[in-house]
Amino acid sequence: MLPPAEPRAFAFLIEAEADPGFLPRLLTAVARLSLYPRRLQVDGAGEAGLLFVNMQLAGLSRQQAETLRERVAGMIGVHQARLLPVPLSAQP
């Protein structure tokens, strides 16, 4: 018998234009999966007009995470969206 699959968590590292509508669009995409971020950190780059987002989600498969990454990467104003696995034991 195989051991149960360990729950996975992923960090989404996103660089996007500083648009007031971006964060609601991002969180709506997450809510459609019936999830919410375990961590959400947003930093602005001032004059560059960019946002740097570090969002961590748990409870989704690698395939779901990659699908969400692709959806985010296709959003208007997104320059880059990367996906990294993170251990669930890591503190947000």
Secondary structure, 3 states (H helix, E strand, C coil): CCCCCCCCEEEEEEEEECCCCHHHHHHHHHHCCCCCCCEEEEEECHHHCEEEEEEEEECCCHHHHHHHHHHHHCCCCEEEEEEEEECCCCCC
